[in-house]
C-alpha cells in the first residue's frame, strides 16, 4: 500500500560516538559544532540517541544534551532517538520532556522505543523480557500526563499512579509523539493510539519486505484501530562518494559501525531476547556476514548525489515524510562530516520539497 509522495524533510541523527581515550569535554564541543552547523544549513531536526554504560562514549541523557544546545540553535527541532522508556518511570519522562518543550519554546519532537540491549536493563532492575508490556503501559502514562485536561490517575500491571497532574505541561498540544518501530508489535502499539512511527530501512526489509510495505502495514493498522494514520519517518546512514576510493572508505566506515558499535549490544541468541525481539537474532546474523560490496540502499545511501537522490525518491514514494540522516558514524573526522552535511543540503535536498527549501533561502539572504 503506497500513497502519493509528500514533502520529504531531512533531519540529522547526531550519534556522539567518542573514543574512550578522547577528552569528553572536547568531544562534546565537537558535537556542539555539528549542531550549530546543522541548524545553519537548514536541517529540520537534531536527533540524539540514548545508550547506557557503553565504552564508546554514546550519550546516556539526550534530554540534557538537547537542553544544552537550545541556545546554540534557532530553528532546529530537538528530539531523542530514542528515549528508552522502560528504563525510566514514565512520569519522570513526562516531566522531563515537557520541561524541555517549555525551555525550547515548543521545539521538541518526542520519540520512544524499547531499546535492544539487555545489559542496559540490568542495572536499572527492569525486566528485559517484559519490555514490550512495560513499554506499552508507559506510553499510556505519557499520553495521560501530557493530554489530560485535569488531574488523572493510572492503575496497571507495572505502574500504580494516584490522581495527579504534571507541571509544567508541554507547550505543544499535543506533543509530537513517535514510536520506533522495528517490529509489528511496535507498529500496532503506535497505530492503536494514533501515534507516528519511525523505521530503520535495514530492519523493514526483513520484517515487512521493504519501506513501502512497512508504511502500508502501519496505515492499515491505524484504520483498523479507527485512527487517522500519523507521520512515517525513517533513519538512513549516508555518505556522498564521487569516486571508487571515497566509495570504499564510506563502505568500510559503515561496516566498522556495524561491527564495533551495533553488534556489541544486539541480542545474538534466542534465549537472550523476549519473543517480541527475536528478529534481532536474524538481524545480527545479517550484519555479521555483511560485506562492503553488499551494502545497498536498504542500509546506507552511498554514491554520487544522483544515486542518493534516486534512492530517496523511492523512499518518498513509499510514504516516508522525513529522513533522519546519520553522517558521523565510523569515526569520520568532523571536517569530513561537516562537508558531507553541507553537500547533502546543496546537492541532494533541493530535489525534494520541504521546509528546508525556505530555510535555505532565508539563510542565504
C-alpha positions as CSV (number, residue, x, y, z in Angstrom):
1,X,0.0,0.0,0.0
2,X,1.6,3.3,-1.1
3,X,0.5,6.9,-1.4
4,X,1.2,10.0,-3.3
5,X,4.5,11.4,-2.4
6,X,4.6,14.0,0.3
7,X,7.1,16.8,1.1
8,X,10.2,15.0,2.2
9,X,12.1,16.7,5.0
10,X,15.6,16.0,6.5
11,X,16.9,15.8,10.0
12,X,20.2,14.7,11.5
13,X,20.9,11.8,13.8
14,X,23.8,13.0,15.9
15,X,25.4,9.8,17.1
16,X,28.0,11.0,19.7
17,X,30.5,8.1,19.4
18,X,33.7,9.0,21.1
19,X,36.9,7.1,21.7
20,X,37.4,6.2,25.4
21,X,40.8,8.0,25.2
22,X,39.3,11.2,24.0
23,X,38.7,14.1,26.4
24,X,34.9,14.1,26.9
25,X,34.7,17.9,27.1
26,X,36.5,18.2,23.8
27,X,34.2,15.5,22.3
28,X,31.1,17.4,23.4
29,X,32.5,20.6,21.9
30,X,32.9,18.8,18.6
31,X,29.3,17.6,18.8
32,X,28.1,21.1,19.5
33,X,30.0,22.3,16.5
34,X,28.0,19.9,14.3
35,X,24.7,21.0,16.0
36,X,25.4,24.7,15.1
37,X,26.3,23.6,11.6
38,X,23.1,21.6,11.0
39,X,21.0,24.5,12.2
40,X,22.8,26.9,9.9
41,X,22.4,24.5,6.9
42,X,18.6,24.3,7.4
43,X,18.1,20.7,8.6
44,X,14.8,20.3,10.3
45,X,15.7,18.3,13.4
46,X,18.6,17.2,15.6
47,X,18.1,13.7,17.0
48,X,20.2,12.5,19.9
49,X,20.4,8.8,20.8
50,X,20.2,7.3,24.3
51,X,22.5,4.5,25.4
52,X,23.9,3.5,28.7
53,X,27.1,2.0,30.2
54,X,28.8,1.9,26.8
55,X,32.6,2.5,26.3
56,X,32.0,4.3,23.0
57,X,31.0,7.5,24.8
58,X,27.4,7.5,23.5
59,X,25.1,9.8,25.3
60,X,23.0,8.5,28.2
61,X,21.0,11.7,28.7
62,X,19.7,13.1,25.4
63,X,17.4,15.4,27.4
64,X,20.4,17.2,29.0
65,X,22.4,17.3,25.8
66,X,19.4,18.7,23.9
67,X,18.8,21.3,26.6
68,X,22.3,22.5,26.4
69,X,22.1,23.1,22.6
70,X,18.9,25.2,22.8
71,X,20.8,28.5,23.0
72,X,23.1,27.3,20.1
73,X,20.2,26.9,17.7
74,X,17.3,29.0,16.4
75,X,15.1,26.8,14.2
76,X,16.1,23.1,14.5
77,X,13.7,20.9,16.4
78,X,15.0,18.7,19.3
79,X,14.3,15.0,19.6
80,X,15.6,11.8,21.3
81,X,16.4,8.9,19.1
82,X,15.0,7.4,21.1
83,X,14.1,7.7,24.8
84,X,14.2,4.2,26.2
85,X,11.0,4.3,28.1
86,X,11.2,1.0,30.1
87,X,14.4,2.2,31.8
88,X,12.7,5.2,33.5
89,X,9.5,5.9,35.3
90,X,7.1,7.4,32.7
91,X,6.0,10.3,35.0
92,X,9.7,11.3,35.2
93,X,9.9,11.1,31.4
94,X,6.7,13.1,31.0
95,X,8.0,15.9,33.3
96,X,11.5,16.0,31.7
97,X,10.3,16.4,28.1
98,X,7.5,18.7,29.0
99,X,10.1,21.0,30.6
100,X,12.4,20.7,27.6
101,X,9.5,21.7,25.4
102,X,8.9,24.8,27.5
103,X,12.6,25.7,27.6
104,X,12.9,25.4,23.8
105,X,9.7,27.3,23.0
106,X,7.9,24.3,21.7
107,X,10.7,22.8,19.6
108,X,10.5,19.2,20.9
109,X,9.6,16.1,18.9
110,X,9.3,13.2,21.4
111,X,10.3,9.6,20.2
112,X,10.5,6.5,22.3
113,X,11.4,2.8,21.9
114,X,12.2,-0.3,23.9
115,X,15.9,-0.4,23.2
116,X,17.6,-3.7,22.4
117,X,20.5,-4.1,24.8
118,X,19.8,-6.4,27.8
119,X,22.9,-5.0,29.5
120,X,21.2,-1.6,29.7
121,X,18.2,-3.1,31.6
122,X,20.1,-5.0,34.3
123,X,21.5,-2.0,36.3
124,X,18.0,-0.3,36.3
125,X,16.4,-3.5,37.6
126,X,14.0,-3.6,34.6
127,X,12.8,-7.0,33.3
128,X,14.1,-7.1,29.7
129,X,11.7,-10.0,28.8
130,X,8.7,-7.8,29.8
131,X,10.0,-4.8,27.9
132,X,7.1,-4.7,25.4
133,X,4.4,-4.8,28.2
134,X,6.3,-2.2,30.3
135,X,6.8,0.0,27.2
136,X,3.2,-0.1,26.2
137,X,1.9,0.8,29.6
138,X,4.5,3.6,29.9
139,X,3.2,5.1,26.6
140,X,-0.3,5.3,28.1
141,X,1.0,7.1,31.1
142,X,2.8,9.6,29.0
143,X,-0.3,10.3,27.0
144,X,-2.4,10.8,30.1
145,X,0.3,13.1,31.6
146,X,0.6,15.3,28.6
147,X,-3.0,15.3,27.3
148,X,-5.4,15.1,30.2
149,X,-7.3,18.4,30.7
150,X,-7.2,17.9,34.5
151,X,-5.9,15.5,37.2
152,X,-5.5,11.9,36.1
153,X,-4.6,8.6,37.5
154,X,-3.4,5.2,36.3
155,X,-3.6,1.7,37.7
156,X,-1.9,-1.0,35.6
157,X,0.3,-4.0,36.0
158,X,3.6,-2.0,36.2
159,X,2.5,1.4,37.3
160,X,0.1,2.5,40.0
161,X,-0.2,6.3,40.0
162,X,-2.7,8.1,42.2
163,X,-4.5,11.2,41.0
164,X,-2.1,13.8,39.9
165,X,-1.0,16.2,37.2
166,X,2.4,17.3,36.0
167,X,3.7,20.9,36.0
168,X,4.6,22.3,33.5
169,X,2.8,20.6,30.7
170,X,4.2,20.7,27.2
171,X,3.9,24.0,25.2
172,X,2.7,21.9,22.2
173,X,-0.8,20.4,22.3
174,X,-0.3,17.7,21.5
175,X,3.4,16.9,21.8
176,X,4.5,15.3,18.5
177,X,5.0,11.6,19.5
178,X,6.9,8.9,17.6
179,X,7.3,5.2,18.3
180,X,10.5,3.5,17.0
181,X,9.1,0.5,15.1
182,X,11.4,-2.4,14.3
183,X,8.5,-4.9,14.6
184,X,4.8,-5.4,14.0
185,X,4.4,-5.3,17.8
186,X,5.6,-1.7,18.0
187,X,3.7,-0.7,14.8
188,X,0.4,-1.9,16.4
189,X,1.2,-0.1,19.6
190,X,1.6,3.2,17.7
191,X,-1.4,2.6,15.4
192,X,-3.7,1.8,18.3
193,X,-3.0,5.2,19.8
194,X,-2.8,7.2,16.6
195,X,0.9,7.9,17.1
196,X,3.6,8.5,14.5
197,X,6.3,5.9,13.6
198,X,10.0,5.8,12.8
199,X,11.5,3.0,10.8
200,X,15.0,1.7,10.1
201,X,15.2,0.6,6.5
202,X,17.6,-2.3,7.1
203,X,15.1,-3.7,9.6
204,X,12.0,-3.1,7.5
205,X,13.4,-5.2,4.7
206,X,13.5,-8.3,7.0
207,X,10.3,-7.6,9.0
208,X,8.0,-6.2,6.4
209,X,9.6,-6.7,3.0
210,X,10.5,-3.0,2.4
211,X,9.7,0.5,3.5
212,X,6.6,0.8,1.3
213,X,5.1,-2.4,2.9
214,X,6.1,-1.2,6.4
215,X,4.3,2.1,5.9
216,X,1.3,0.3,4.4
217,X,1.2,-2.1,7.4
218,X,1.2,0.9,9.8
219,X,-1.6,2.8,7.9
220,X,-3.8,-0.3,7.7
221,X,-3.3,-0.9,11.4
222,X,-4.4,2.7,12.1
223,X,-7.5,2.2,10.0
224,X,-8.4,-1.0,11.9
225,X,-7.9,0.9,15.2
226,X,-10.2,3.7,14.0
227,X,-7.3,6.3,14.0
228,X,-6.0,8.6,11.3
229,X,-2.5,7.5,10.2
230,X,0.2,9.8,11.5
231,X,3.6,10.6,10.0
232,X,6.0,7.8,9.0
233,X,9.8,8.6,9.2
234,X,12.9,6.6,8.7
235,X,16.6,6.9,9.5
236,X,19.4,6.4,7.0
237,X,23.2,6.2,7.0
238,X,24.6,8.4,4.3
239,X,27.9,9.0,2.6
240,X,28.4,11.0,-0.6
241,X,31.2,9.4,-2.7
242,X,32.3,10.8,-6.1
243,X,34.9,8.0,-6.9
244,X,35.8,4.4,-6.1
245,X,38.2,5.4,-3.3
246,X,35.7,7.5,-1.5
247,X,33.0,4.8,-2.0
248,X,35.3,2.2,-0.4
249,X,36.0,4.5,2.5
250,X,32.3,5.1,3.1
251,X,31.5,1.4,3.0
252,X,34.3,0.5,5.3
253,X,33.2,3.1,7.8
254,X,29.7,1.7,7.7
255,X,31.0,-1.8,8.4
256,X,33.1,-0.5,11.2
257,X,30.0,1.0,12.8
258,X,28.1,-2.3,12.4
259,X,30.9,-4.4,13.8
260,X,32.2,-2.2,16.6
261,X,29.0,-0.4,17.7
262,X,25.7,-2.1,16.7
263,X,26.7,-5.8,17.1
264,X,28.1,-5.2,20.5
265,X,24.7,-4.8,22.0
266,X,22.2,-6.6,19.7
267,X,21.0,-10.0,21.0
268,X,22.6,-12.9,19.1
269,X,20.9,-15.9,20.8
270,X,17.2,-16.8,21.1
271,X,17.5,-17.1,24.9
272,X,18.9,-13.5,25.1
273,X,15.7,-11.8,23.9
274,X,12.0,-11.9,24.5
275,X,9.7,-13.3,21.9
276,X,8.8,-9.9,20.5
277,X,12.6,-9.2,19.8
278,X,13.6,-12.5,18.1
279,X,14.0,-10.6,14.8
280,X,17.2,-9.2,16.2
281,X,18.8,-12.7,16.0
282,X,18.4,-12.7,12.3
283,X,19.5,-9.0,12.1
284,X,22.7,-9.8,13.9
285,X,23.5,-12.7,11.5
286,X,22.9,-10.4,8.5
287,X,25.2,-7.7,9.9
288,X,27.9,-10.1,11.0
289,X,28.2,-11.5,7.5
290,X,27.8,-8.2,5.7
291,X,30.4,-7.4,3.0
292,X,31.3,-3.9,1.7
293,X,30.0,-4.8,-1.8
294,X,26.7,-6.0,-0.4
295,X,25.8,-2.7,1.3
296,X,22.8,-1.2,-0.6
297,X,20.1,1.4,0.0
298,X,18.4,-0.9,2.3
299,X,21.0,0.2,4.9
300,X,23.0,3.1,3.5
301,X,22.7,5.9,0.9
302,X,26.1,5.9,-0.7
303,X,27.4,7.1,-4.0
304,X,27.2,10.2,-6.1
305,X,24.4,12.7,-5.4
306,X,22.3,11.5,-8.3
307,X,22.4,8.0,-6.9
308,X,21.3,9.2,-3.5
309,X,18.5,11.3,-5.0
310,X,17.2,8.3,-6.9
311,X,17.1,6.2,-3.7
312,X,15.4,8.9,-1.7
313,X,12.7,9.3,-4.5
314,X,11.8,5.7,-3.8
315,X,11.7,6.4,0.0
316,X,9.4,9.4,-0.7
317,X,7.1,7.2,-2.9
318,X,6.9,4.7,-0.1
319,X,5.1,7.3,2.0
320,X,8.0,8.4,4.2
321,X,7.8,12.1,5.2
322,X,11.1,12.7,6.9
323,X,14.5,11.0,6.7
324,X,16.9,11.2,9.7
325,X,20.4,11.1,8.4
326,X,23.5,9.6,10.1
327,X,26.6,11.3,8.9
328,X,29.1,10.9,11.8
329,X,29.4,7.1,12.2
330,X,32.6,5.1,11.5
331,X,34.9,7.5,13.3
332,X,34.8,10.1,10.5
333,X,36.7,13.4,11.2
334,X,34.5,16.3,12.0
335,X,35.7,18.3,8.9
336,X,34.5,15.5,6.7
337,X,31.2,15.2,8.4
338,X,30.5,18.9,8.1
339,X,31.4,18.8,4.4
340,X,29.1,15.9,3.8
341,X,26.2,17.6,5.7
342,X,26.8,20.7,3.5
343,X,27.0,18.8,0.2
344,X,23.7,17.0,1.0
345,X,21.9,20.3,1.5
346,X,23.4,21.8,-1.6
347,X,23.3,18.8,-4.0
348,X,20.6,16.4,-2.8
349,X,18.0,18.2,-0.6
350,X,16.9,20.8,-3.3
351,X,15.5,17.9,-5.3
352,X,12.8,17.4,-2.7
353,X,10.1,19.8,-1.5
354,X,10.1,20.6,2.2
355,X,10.7,23.3,4.8
356,X,14.4,23.1,4.1
357,X,13.8,24.9,0.9
358,X,12.5,28.1,2.6
359,X,15.0,27.7,5.4
360,X,17.9,27.7,2.9
361,X,16.5,30.8,1.1
362,X,16.4,32.6,4.4
363,X,19.9,31.6,5.4
364,X,21.4,32.7,2.0
365,X,19.9,36.2,2.2
